[in-house]
Amino acid sequence: MSFPRMFPRWTFAAALAIGVVPTVSAHAGPAVTVYSHDLGFVRETRALDLRRDRDTLLVPVPERVDFTSVRLAPDGARLARLAYRYDVASGDGALDHARGSRVRVTLRGDRAVEGTLIAVDGAWLVVREDGGDVHTLSRAAADDVKIASPGDRLAIRPSLEAVLDGHKGRVTAELSYLTGGLSWTAEHVVVRHGEAGATWSSRVTVENTTGREFADATLKLVAGDPNRVNASPPPMPMFRAMAVAGQAEAKSDMTEQTFGEYHLYTIDHPATLRDRETQTLDMYDARPIKVAARYLYRGDGAGVHAQLEVVNDRAAGLGMPLPAGRVRFYEQDAGGALQFTGETTINHTPDGEKLTLDVGTAFDLAAERRETSNKRISDHEREYGVEIKLRNRKSTSVQIVVEENAGGDVEITQKTHEFVRKDANTLQFTVTVPAGKEVVVGYTARQRW
């Protein structure tokens, strides 16, 4: 038996006479672990009310549960069967489930046909009357389909159908599963103070689009990328409302620890993840850090890039695992008000690593690049010359790093400034440009192939 890996979220707007179905109630306080990309692991304790020694119950679960990961362990009863049910995930699903049931189809012009629904597809409804006549009715012409008795086990929400035996009365069960629809990202804020100082703070944004709420949950966040085989597909497009939770107190709301090959962040208080809601929580409170300005020109016509270098260690003010996410930069204007100056992203960054953060394009620095010569030496060799003009319109001296592509077998025969090879394909010049001055960087290279 196979089970669907993606379940549509369309609603079926029809009045169904649904009988009472035995369900289960959830204890407060599920344990929810959220991963970076559309994945969560949930552990819950459920109370099961069994009416007889062998009973069937519907256990509500999120819309995007990965059924292959579900584990249900009842205490004192035996799990005989477990299946995924979502009979009315859409109108198509409800009609398909109604095959064999008695229906009344109202067509345009108030014509009605009653009988047994024996077949249904995207274009037609096939109804057999009591006398044996069979009607093929266009779905486009049908205004209403009334299902006389949909049955007392119609699952109107995503549910597990559990068959348990060996006990009558209430038992508890441990339920765990993987689900799509849970994600979190880090949001880092750097407020710059002068040339060498800043403050760094971090928050997390947690999103729940699973189709259900997790109330008073023990919430943990995993920084890292677990490998998955045939991961669940992305959710179906839909309209949804987004709500942003209120600002948390100005202190850290979580603790961090190493967890296998990853890092685990535990929220220090119960959290409620409402469905279709995005909320933020503090990760690291604001702390002073040391930064170094860096300017980079790559000869790509995009100008001189303004960057900040930050060492993730205690001496620089950090020294903590930084999860991947967006970094936003702010700086005070002449009136003391904070202004946004740029943003970038970082990967998961362990303690001790160096960060080079792109802030934007420097307004008061200009650069021009041109080839001064290009001649063929032989069928497998050419010689070319490059000139780069760097201009500094600031009131202070700056250093500009110039990176030049030099892939393959390239020999520099003449140069105006010293360079290093950043890697096999890149030359790197570090040039000091005084305030209000222009400096010309030039070199001649021979390329062989």
FITOR-113112 format. One line per 3 residues: their letters; for each residue y, x, z of C-alpha. Coordinates in steps of 0.2 Angstrom, whole numbers. Layout:
BEGIN
A = Y/X/Z; ...
REM end
This chain:
BEGIN
MSF = 0/0/0; 17/7/-4; 34/3/4
PRM = 51/3/-3; 62/18/1; 78/10/-3
FPR = 83/-8/2; 97/-18/-6; 111/-25/6
WTF = 115/-40/-4; 116/-56/7; 107/-72/2
AAA = 119/-87/5; 107/-102/6; 102/-113/20
LAI = 84/-109/25; 75/-119/38; 67/-104/47
GVV = 55/-107/61; 56/-97/77; 48/-80/75
PTV = 43/-69/90; 54/-53/90; 57/-39/103
SAH = 72/-35/113; 79/-17/114; 83/-8/130
AGP = 100/0/131; 102/18/128; 93/24/113
AVT = 93/43/109; 101/46/92; 102/63/84
VYS = 113/64/69; 112/77/55; 126/82/43
HDL = 120/73/28; 115/55/28; 101/57/41
GFV = 98/52/59; 83/53/71; 82/38/83
RET = 71/36/98; 71/20/108; 61/10/121
RAL = 57/-8/116; 51/-22/126; 37/-32/117
DLR = 32/-50/123; 15/-54/117; 10/-72/118
RDR = -9/-69/116; -21/-55/116; -18/-52/97
DTL = -1/-56/92; 11/-52/77; 29/-47/81
LVP = 45/-43/70; 54/-27/77; 71/-25/70
VPE = 76/-8/62; 90/-1/52; 91/-6/33
RVD = 88/12/27; 74/17/39; 61/29/32
FTS = 46/19/35; 34/34/32; 43/42/48
VRL = 40/27/59; 30/29/75; 27/14/87
APD = 17/18/103; 14/3/114; 10/6/132
GAR = -6/-4/137; -9/-12/119; -16/-6/103
LAR = -6/-5/87; -18/-13/74; -6/-14/59
LAY = 12/-9/55; 22/-14/39; 39/-15/33
RYD = 47/-32/30; 64/-37/23; 60/-54/14
VAS = 78/-59/10; 86/-43/7; 93/-52/-8
GDG = 92/-68/-17; 78/-61/-28; 69/-56/-13
ALD = 70/-74/-5; 64/-82/-21; 50/-70/-24
HAR = 44/-73/-6; 45/-92/-10; 32/-91/-24
GSR = 19/-104/-20; 31/-114/-9; 38/-131/-13
VRV = 56/-130/-20; 70/-142/-27; 80/-134/-41
TLR = 97/-143/-44; 103/-140/-62; 120/-142/-70
GDR = 123/-161/-73; 115/-166/-56; 97/-165/-64
AVE = 84/-159/-51; 66/-153/-53; 54/-153/-38
GTL = 38/-145/-37; 29/-128/-33; 37/-112/-38
IAV = 24/-103/-47; 34/-89/-55; 51/-81/-54
DGA = 60/-66/-63; 78/-61/-67; 80/-75/-81
WLV = 68/-89/-77; 61/-100/-63; 44/-108/-66
VRE = 41/-124/-57; 25/-135/-57; 27/-153/-53
DGG = 15/-163/-43; 8/-171/-59; 4/-155/-66
DVH = 19/-153/-78; 27/-135/-79; 45/-132/-81
TLS = 53/-116/-86; 71/-117/-79; 85/-105/-84
RAA = 92/-96/-68; 109/-96/-76; 108/-115/-76
ADD = 102/-117/-59; 116/-122/-46; 105/-123/-31
VKI = 87/-119/-26; 81/-127/-10; 65/-119/-2
ASP = 57/-133/8; 47/-123/20; 50/-104/19
GDR = 37/-101/33; 39/-95/51; 37/-76/47
LAI = 52/-74/35; 60/-58/39; 79/-61/37
RPS = 83/-43/43; 75/-27/40; 60/-27/52
LEA = 43/-19/56; 29/-31/57; 18/-25/71
VLD = 1/-32/75; -5/-28/93; -20/-32/102
GHK = -28/-29/119; -14/-36/130; -5/-52/134
GRV = 12/-52/141; 26/-39/141; 23/-21/137
TAE = 35/-7/133; 34/3/117; 41/20/111
LSY = 49/18/94; 55/33/84; 60/34/66
LTG = 71/43/53; 85/33/45; 98/36/32
GLS = 116/30/35; 120/42/49; 131/57/46
WTA = 144/68/55; 156/81/50; 167/93/59
EHV = 186/92/58; 195/108/63; 214/109/66
VVR = 224/126/65; 242/125/71; 250/141/67
HGE = 263/150/78; 272/165/70; 263/178/59
AGA = 248/182/71; 246/167/82; 239/150/81
TWS = 229/137/91; 212/130/85; 204/114/90
SRV = 189/104/83; 184/86/83; 169/78/75
TVE = 168/62/64; 153/51/66; 149/38/53
NTT = 136/24/55; 131/14/39; 113/10/44
GRE = 115/-9/46; 113/-9/65; 123/-4/80
FAD = 117/8/93; 124/4/110; 126/16/125
ATL = 116/29/115; 113/47/120; 121/55/105
KLV = 117/73/99; 123/81/83; 114/95/74
AGD = 123/108/64; 112/115/50; 102/109/35
PNR = 84/104/38; 73/104/22; 67/87/17
VNA = 54/82/4; 59/67/-7; 74/63/4
SPP = 80/45/5; 92/41/-9; 110/37/-6
PMP = 115/19/-1; 118/5/-13; 137/3/-16
MFR = 144/-11/-6; 160/-17/2; 162/-12/20
AMA = 176/-11/33; 180/6/41; 187/7/59
VAG = 193/23/67; 190/24/86; 205/28/97
QAE = 210/45/102; 199/53/115; 205/63/130
AKS = 212/81/127; 196/90/132; 179/94/126
DMT = 167/79/125; 151/89/122; 140/104/126
EQT = 133/116/113; 116/125/113; 105/134/101
FGE = 91/123/94; 78/132/83; 87/138/68
YHL = 101/126/71; 114/122/84; 114/106/94
YTI = 129/97/101; 126/84/115; 140/71/119
DHP = 143/71/138; 144/52/140; 135/37/132
ATL = 142/33/115; 141/17/105; 139/18/86
RDR = 144/2/78; 138/-3/61; 151/1/47
ETQ = 162/11/59; 168/29/59; 174/37/75
TLD = 180/53/81; 175/63/97; 182/80/104
MYD = 172/95/101; 183/110/106; 199/108/115
ARP = 214/118/108; 214/136/112; 225/151/106
IKV = 218/162/93; 223/178/83; 226/176/65
AAR = 231/188/51; 240/183/35; 232/188/19
YLY = 238/186/1; 226/186/-14; 229/187/-33
RGD = 214/185/-44; 223/185/-61; 218/167/-64
GAG = 236/160/-67; 235/150/-51; 248/161/-42
VHA = 246/171/-26; 235/163/-14; 240/162/4
QLE = 225/164/16; 222/167/35; 209/178/42
VVN = 201/173/58; 187/183/67; 175/171/77
DRA = 174/181/93; 180/180/110; 193/194/108
AGL = 201/183/94; 200/167/105; 185/159/98
GMP = 167/166/100; 158/150/97; 147/142/83
LPA = 158/133/71; 150/119/62; 154/116/43
GRV = 168/105/40; 186/103/34; 200/114/42
RFY = 218/108/41; 233/119/44; 249/114/52
EQD = 265/123/56; 282/119/65; 297/117/54
AGG = 315/123/60; 317/107/70; 300/110/79
ALQ = 290/96/71; 273/99/65; 271/99/46
FTG = 255/99/36; 253/116/26; 236/115/18
ETT = 217/112/20; 200/120/16; 182/119/21
INH = 171/131/30; 152/133/31; 142/134/47
TPD = 149/150/55; 140/158/69; 148/168/83
GEK = 154/185/77; 157/181/59; 174/183/50
LTL = 183/168/41; 194/169/27; 203/153/25
DVG = 213/147/10; 229/139/15; 238/136/-2
TAF = 249/145/-14; 263/157/-8; 280/151/-15
DLA = 289/167/-12; 276/178/-21; 274/180/-39
AER = 262/189/-50; 260/192/-69; 245/200/-78
RET = 243/206/-96; 233/217/-106; 243/232/-112
SNK = 229/239/-124; 212/235/-131; 203/246/-144
RIS = 186/248/-150; 178/265/-147; 161/262/-154
DHE = 149/247/-157; 144/248/-139; 161/253/-130
REY = 179/248/-129; 194/254/-119; 207/242/-112
GVE = 222/243/-101; 229/230/-88; 246/229/-80
IKL = 249/217/-65; 267/214/-59; 268/209/-41
RNR = 285/202/-34; 290/199/-16; 304/187/-13
KST = 301/186/6; 312/194/19; 298/205/25
SVQ = 285/217/17; 268/210/13; 251/216/7
IVV = 243/208/-8; 225/210/-12; 222/210/-31
EEN = 205/206/-38; 200/211/-55; 184/206/-64
AGG = 175/222/-70; 157/216/-74; 144/227/-82
DVE = 146/246/-85; 164/248/-82; 173/265/-79
ITQ = 191/266/-73; 199/281/-82; 217/279/-76
KTH = 225/270/-61; 241/268/-52; 233/263/-36
EFV = 217/266/-26; 204/253/-27; 187/248/-20
RKD = 173/239/-28; 171/223/-18; 155/220/-27
ANT = 146/225/-43; 158/214/-54; 175/215/-44
LQF = 188/228/-42; 199/226/-27; 217/234/-25
TVT = 227/232/-9; 245/234/-13; 260/234/-1
VPA = 275/225/-9; 292/228/0; 304/214/3
GKE = 314/209/-13; 304/222/-23; 292/222/-38
VVV = 277/233/-39; 267/236/-55; 248/239/-54
GYT = 240/247/-69; 223/254/-74; 213/259/-90
ARQ = 195/255/-91; 181/259/-103; 167/246/-104
RW = 150/249/-112; 136/237/-116
REM end
